[in-house]
């Protein structure tokens, strides 16, 4: 990894990155995040007995809930990570991607995949019952399944799945070419990236094809559980942690504390995380030895994550003020704190005793928001906060808006996670007492109102960021940031 001085001596290194494409990926990611959060607000409003689009089928919260989750996973996170990869991989390897034309093609193709998925979720059932579709299906004797699949996180229709898999294969090829040209020892970031490219392709194929079309019954449930969790653990996690191993040493201007611990974290993730997913289906007909294995593996992951957290604490040790004075560093370490909390939650909530209480409750919803927004979204925000001035060649329009974005986002998601965790405990006790269902719904109302306020705080933070970015983009006068070496 080059230092600032090395960048000065080798100005051609700056030409390794297609910076315009990084900007495009980040803008696309923020667009999907805006859409996703609007969908989340719509679902939250329904829970507190207010639906502004009541009676409009295409705006039904049930559909937009799936848009909400898919836009986060495949729209925001995927685009955000791809943008960061186009920045980091060429700098780590000193080689450009296999093809810049292919990079632009992947960008366009991936947006088609995400938009078609959203369209199929919203319009699919309506299209499927259209007379012309029914006539075509009858004429050719085929089943026209245009709508979403009945699988959590795998709602993408079957006709989109092959396109998504081709896109993932092209992404892997485009980045593997420069990585394989590296001579000598390889930095741990590249280990995470290579694993993610392979794992993501296999996980997506397993979840979207096997559990829908090749296996049935409890076997399909087991595979669906693996897919749900592996999408986080084998797609989002290795990319997120890999980028932390790249950006944190750069911003702190010191090497990672322990390369040995970084390898423990990598191999621990590779060994334990694939076994976690079945903990989503405890107390089901899935064989108990698989459920016990998932519980043990989930607790083991918490120990692995602890080694990673220790490594990053060691890296910033003696420079703790950076977490307060350097906003991207604050984003990164806040995300790490939330990651530790979510994994501690996992180690607790997968025990069979605790599952009796919180199964199917809002505890799980709060847990999901803390990891997907509190961890990975915060990390992407930190990367964007650091990179946009370098990509646009000018300082942020307002540092206060940057601060507002951080505090509204960080506090909002923390309040939401605590609120929904408490809601889940109350709901569990309502159900354990065998009270009527309406009692638990009425008892959840205060928590759902608090969640709505927390969600609006997170949304307000995003609006601050978008306005700040727009004003920065419009600024005509470039600052010294443009001349500063981009490492």
ROKOL-620699 format. One line per 2 residues: their letters; for each residue x, y, z of C-alpha. Coordinates in steps of 0.2 Angstrom, whole numbers, plus 5000, padded with zeros to 4 digits. Each point is the difference from the previous one (the first is absolute). Example, Ala and Ser with C-alpha at 12.3 -4.5 7.8 and 13.67 -1.06 7.14 Angstrom:
2
as) 5062 4978 5039 ~ 5006 5017 4997
//
This chain:
487
xx) 5000 5000 5000 ~ 5007 5017 4995
xx) 5003 5014 5011 ~ 4997 5018 4995
xx) 5018 5002 4995 ~ 5000 4985 4989
xx) 4984 5007 4992 ~ 5010 5016 4996
xx) 5015 4991 4993 ~ 4988 4989 4989
xx) 4987 5012 4993 ~ 4994 4987 4988
xx) 4993 4990 5015 ~ 4986 5013 5001
xx) 4995 4995 4983 ~ 4996 4982 5005
xx) 4983 5005 5007 ~ 4985 5005 4989
xx) 4994 5013 5012 ~ 4985 5005 4990
xx) 4994 4982 5002 ~ 5002 5000 5019
xx) 4989 5016 5000 ~ 4987 4991 4990
xx) 5000 4985 5011 ~ 4998 5011 5016
xx) 4986 5011 4992 ~ 4991 4984 4995
xx) 5002 4993 5018 ~ 4993 5016 5008
xx) 4985 5000 4988 ~ 4995 4983 5005
xx) 5003 5004 5018 ~ 4988 5014 4998
xx) 4987 4989 4992 ~ 5003 4986 5013
xx) 4997 5012 5015 ~ 4984 5007 4992
xx) 4994 4982 4999 ~ 5005 4997 5018
xx) 4991 5016 5006 ~ 4984 4994 4990
xx) 5000 4983 5010 ~ 5004 5009 5016
xx) 4985 5012 4997 ~ 4988 4985 4997
xx) 5005 4993 5017 ~ 4994 5015 5009
xx) 4984 5000 4991 ~ 5004 5013 4987
xx) 5002 4995 4981 ~ 5000 5015 4989
xx) 4998 4988 4985 ~ 4986 4990 5007
xx) 4990 4991 4986 ~ 5014 5002 4987
xx) 5005 4982 4996 ~ 5017 5005 4992
xx) 5005 5010 5016 ~ 4995 4986 5012
xx) 5013 4999 5014 ~ 5001 4981 4998
xx) 5008 5003 4983 ~ 5010 5015 5005
xx) 5007 4990 5015 ~ 5009 4989 4988
xx) 5005 5015 4989 ~ 5007 5007 5017
xx) 5011 4985 5003 ~ 5006 4996 4982
xx) 5004 5018 4997 ~ 5012 5000 5015
xx) 5008 4984 4996 ~ 5002 5000 4981
xx) 4998 5019 4997 ~ 5008 5009 5014
xx) 5013 4988 5007 ~ 5005 4992 4984
xx) 5002 5016 4991 ~ 5009 5008 5015
xx) 5012 4986 5001 ~ 5003 4999 4981
xx) 5005 5018 5000 ~ 5012 4998 5015
xx) 5007 4985 4991 ~ 5004 5010 4984
xx) 5009 5012 5011 ~ 5010 4987 5012
xx) 5004 4985 4989 ~ 5011 5010 4987
xx) 5009 5009 5014 ~ 5004 4984 5009
xx) 5005 4990 4985 ~ 5008 5015 4990
xx) 4990 4993 4985 ~ 4984 5006 4992
xx) 4985 4989 4999 ~ 4999 4987 4986
xx) 4990 5012 4989 ~ 4993 5017 5003
xx) 4987 4997 4986 ~ 4994 4985 5010
xx) 4999 5010 5016 ~ 4988 5012 4991
xx) 4990 4985 4993 ~ 4999 4992 5017
xx) 4994 5017 5008 ~ 4986 5001 4987
xx) 4995 4982 5001 ~ 4999 5000 5019
xx) 4989 5015 5000 ~ 4989 4990 4988
xx) 5000 4985 5012 ~ 4995 5011 5015
xx) 4986 5010 4990 ~ 4993 4984 4993
xx) 4999 4992 5017 ~ 4991 5015 5007
xx) 4988 5001 4985 ~ 4997 4981 5001
xx) 4996 5001 5019 ~ 4988 5015 4997
xx) 4992 4995 4983 ~ 5004 4981 4999
xx) 4983 4993 5007 ~ 4991 5013 4989
xx) 5009 4996 4985 ~ 4998 4981 5003
xx) 4981 5002 5000 ~ 5000 5011 4984
xx) 4990 4992 4986 ~ 5014 5001 4987
xx) 5012 4991 5012 ~ 4987 4986 5004
xx) 4997 4997 4981 ~ 5018 4999 4997
xx) 5003 4988 5014 ~ 4985 4989 4994
xx) 5006 5000 4982 ~ 5018 4995 5004
xx) 4995 4989 5015 ~ 5012 5009 5012
xx) 4999 5008 5017 ~ 5002 5018 4999
xx) 5007 5004 5018 ~ 5003 5019 4999
xx) 4998 5004 5018 ~ 5011 4999 5015
xx) 5006 4983 5007 ~ 4994 4995 5017
xx) 5017 5001 5008 ~ 5007 5013 5013
xx) 5013 5010 4991 ~ 4998 4990 4985
xx) 4984 5007 4993 ~ 5009 5004 4983
xx) 4989 4991 4987 ~ 5008 4985 4991
xx) 5002 5009 4984 ~ 5012 5012 5008
xx) 5010 4987 5010 ~ 5011 4995 4985
xx) 5004 5018 4995 ~ 5005 5004 5018
xx) 5011 4984 5000 ~ 5009 5006 4984
xx) 5002 5017 5007 ~ 5008 4993 5016
xx) 5012 4989 4989 ~ 5005 5015 4990
xx) 5004 5010 5016 ~ 5011 4986 5006
xx) 5009 4999 4984 ~ 5003 5019 4999
xx) 5008 5000 5017 ~ 5008 4984 5000
xx) 5011 5005 4985 ~ 5010 5014 5009
xx) 5000 4989 5017 ~ 5008 4985 4991
xx) 5014 5011 4993 ~ 5006 5005 5017
xx) 5017 4992 5004 ~ 5005 4995 5018
xx) 4990 5001 5016 ~ 4982 5006 4999
xx) 4992 5013 5011 ~ 4985 4993 5010
xx) 4988 5012 4992 ~ 5003 4990 4983
xx) 4997 4984 5010 ~ 4983 5006 5005
xx) 4996 5007 4982 ~ 5004 4983 4992
xx) 4990 4990 5012 ~ 4985 5012 4998
xx) 5000 4998 4981 ~ 4999 4981 5001
xx) 4989 4999 5015 ~ 4987 5013 4993
xx) 4998 4991 4984 ~ 4998 4983 5008
xx) 4988 5007 5014 ~ 4989 5009 4987
xx) 4999 4984 4990 ~ 4996 4989 5015
xx) 4987 5011 5007 ~ 4991 5005 4984
xx) 5000 4984 4991 ~ 5002 4985 5012
xx) 4987 5004 5013 ~ 4987 5005 4987
xx) 5002 4987 4986 ~ 5011 4985 5005
xx) 4997 4996 5018 ~ 4984 5000 5011
xx) 4994 4998 5018 ~ 5012 5003 5014
xx) 5014 4998 4988 ~ 4994 5016 4991
xx) 4998 5009 5017 ~ 5018 4996 5005
xx) 5007 5006 4984 ~ 4989 5016 5001
xx) 5007 5003 5018 ~ 5017 4998 4994
xx) 4997 5012 4985 ~ 4992 5013 5012
xx) 5015 5001 5011 ~ 5013 4997 4987
xx) 4994 5015 4990 ~ 5006 5010 5015
xx) 5015 4990 5006 ~ 5007 4995 4983
xx) 4996 5015 4989 ~ 4998 5015 5011
xx) 5012 4996 5014 ~ 5016 4995 4990
xx) 4998 5015 4989 ~ 4997 5012 5015
xx) 5014 4993 5011 ~ 5012 4999 4985
xx) 4997 5019 4997 ~ 5002 5004 5018
xx) 5017 4992 4999 ~ 5004 5011 4986
xx) 4993 5017 5005 ~ 5004 5000 5019
xx) 5019 4998 4998 ~ 5000 5014 4987
xx) 4990 5012 5010 ~ 5010 4997 5016
xx) 5016 4999 4990 ~ 5006 4985 5009
xx) 5000 4981 4996 ~ 4987 4988 5007
xx) 5005 4995 5017 ~ 5001 4981 4997
xx) 5001 4992 4983 ~ 4999 4983 5009
xx) 4983 5005 5009 ~ 4993 5006 4983
xx) 5003 4982 4993 ~ 4992 4993 5016
xx) 4985 5010 4996 ~ 5000 4996 4982
xx) 5001 4981 5002 ~ 4988 5000 5015
xx) 4987 5009 4989 ~ 5003 4987 4986
xx) 4998 4985 5012 ~ 4986 5005 5011
xx) 4989 5012 4991 ~ 4993 4988 4986
xx) 4993 4990 5014 ~ 4990 5014 5009
xx) 4984 5001 4989 ~ 4990 4986 5007
xx) 4998 5010 5016 ~ 4986 5009 4991
xx) 4990 4984 5001 ~ 5002 4994 5018
xx) 4986 4989 5006 ~ 4995 4994 4983
xx) 5001 4983 4992 ~ 5017 5003 4994
xx) 5011 4986 5009 ~ 5006 5006 5017
xx) 5018 4996 4997 ~ 5000 5013 4986
xx) 4991 5013 5012 ~ 5013 4996 5014
xx) 5014 5002 4988 ~ 4993 5017 4994
xx) 4999 5006 5019 ~ 5018 4995 5003
xx) 5007 5008 4984 ~ 4990 5016 5004
xx) 5008 5001 5017 ~ 5017 4996 4992
xx) 4998 5015 4988 ~ 4999 5012 5015
xx) 5017 4994 5006 ~ 5007 5002 4982
xx) 4992 5018 4999 ~ 5008 5004 5017
xx) 5018 4996 4992 ~ 4996 5012 4986
xx) 4994 5014 5012 ~ 5015 4998 5011
xx) 5011 5002 4984 ~ 4992 5016 4995
xx) 5000 5007 5018 ~ 5019 4996 5000
xx) 5001 5009 4984 ~ 4993 5016 5007
xx) 5007 4998 5017 ~ 5009 5016 5005
xx) 4991 5010 4987 ~ 4982 4999 5007
xx) 4997 5018 4996 ~ 4999 4996 4982
xx) 4983 4992 5003 ~ 4993 5017 5005
xx) 5010 5011 4989 ~ 5000 4990 4984
xx) 4983 4997 4994 ~ 5003 4985 4988
xx) 5009 4991 5014 ~ 4986 5004 5012
xx) 4988 4992 4987 ~ 5011 4984 4999
xx) 5003 4998 5019 ~ 4981 5003 5004
xx) 4996 4987 4987 ~ 5012 4988 5009
xx) 4992 5003 5017 ~ 4983 4996 4992
xx) 5007 4985 4992 ~ 5006 4993 5017
xx) 4983 5004 5008 ~ 4991 4991 4986
xx) 5011 4985 5001 ~ 4998 5000 5019
xx) 4981 5000 4997 ~ 5002 4985 4988
xx) 5010 4990 5013 ~ 4985 5003 5012
xx) 4985 4999 4989 ~ 5005 4984 4992
xx) 4999 4990 5017 ~ 4985 4989 5000
xx) 4995 5008 5016 ~ 5000 5018 4994
xx) 4992 4995 4983 ~ 4984 4994 5009
xx) 4998 5018 5005 ~ 5005 5011 4985
xx) 4996 4988 4985 ~ 4990 5010 4987
xx) 5000 5016 5010 ~ 5006 5017 4996
xx) 5017 4996 5009 ~ 5005 4992 4984
xx) 4995 5015 4990 ~ 5010 5012 5011
xx) 5015 4988 4999 ~ 4999 5000 4981
xx) 5000 5019 4999 ~ 5015 5002 5012
xx) 5011 4989 4989 ~ 4994 5005 4983
xx) 4999 5019 5004 ~ 5010 5002 5016
xx) 5015 4991 4993 ~ 5001 4998 4981
xx) 4991 5016 4996 ~ 5010 5010 5012
xx) 5016 4993 4993 ~ 4994 5005 4982
xx) 4995 5017 5006 ~ 5018 5002 5007
xx) 5008 4995 4984 ~ 4989 5012 4991
xx) 5004 5014 5012 ~ 5018 4997 4997
xx) 5000 4997 4981 ~ 4987 5012 4993
xx) 5012 5015 5003 ~ 5014 4991 4991
xx) 4989 4994 4986 ~ 4992 5017 4997
xx) 5015 5011 5004 ~ 4993 5011 5013
xx) 4997 5000 5018 ~ 4983 4997 5008
xx) 4987 5014 4999 ~ 4997 4999 5018
xx) 5009 4990 5014 ~ 4985 5003 5011
xx) 4989 4991 4988 ~ 5012 4986 5001
xx) 4999 4999 5019 ~ 4981 5001 4999
xx) 5000 4985 4988 ~ 5011 4990 5012
xx) 4991 5004 5016 ~ 4982 4998 4993
xx) 5005 4984 4992 ~ 5010 4992 5015
xx) 4987 5005 5013 ~ 4985 4996 4990
xx) 5005 4982 4996 ~ 5006 4998 5018
xx) 4983 5006 5007 ~ 4991 4989 4987
xx) 5010 4984 5005 ~ 4997 5003 5019
xx) 4982 5004 4997 ~ 4996 4985 4989
xx) 5010 4989 5012 ~ 4989 5005 5015
xx) 4985 4998 4988 ~ 5005 4982 4997
xx) 5002 4996 5018 ~ 4982 5007 5004
xx) 4993 4991 4985 ~ 5008 4984 5005
xx) 4992 5001 5018 ~ 4983 5005 4993
xx) 5000 4984 4989 ~ 5007 4989 5014
xx) 4986 5005 5011 ~ 4988 4994 4986
xx) 4991 5017 4999 ~ 4990 5005 4985
xx) 5010 5006 4985 ~ 4992 5017 5001
xx) 5008 5002 5017 ~ 5018 4999 4993
xx) 4995 5011 4985 ~ 4994 5014 5012
xx) 5014 4998 5012 ~ 5012 5002 4985
xx) 4993 5017 4995 ~ 5012 5011 5011
xx) 5015 4990 4993 ~ 4994 5002 4982
xx) 4998 5019 5003 ~ 5017 5001 5007
xx) 5007 4990 4985 ~ 4992 5012 4988
xx) 5008 5015 5008 ~ 5017 4991 5000
xx) 4998 4996 4982 ~ 4995 5018 4996
xx) 5017 5005 5009 ~ 5009 4988 4988
xx) 4991 5007 4985 ~ 5004 5018 5005
xx) 5018 4995 5002 ~ 5000 4993 4982
xx) 4991 5016 4994 ~ 5014 5011 5008
xx) 5013 4989 4991 ~ 4991 5001 4983
xx) 4998 5019 5001 ~ 5018 5002 5006
xx) 5006 4989 4985 ~ 4989 5010 4988
xx) 5007 5017 5006 ~ 5018 4993 4999
xx) 4997 4994 4983 ~ 4994 5017 4995
xx) 5015 5009 5007 ~ 5010 5007 4986
xx) 5016 5005 5010 ~ 5012 4985 5002
xx) 5010 4999 5016 ~ 5016 4993 5005
xx) 4992 4983 5002 ~ 5002 4997 4981
xx) 5018 5002 5001 ~ 5002 4989 5015
xx) 5007 4983 4997 ~ 4986 4987 5000
x) 5005 4984 5008
//
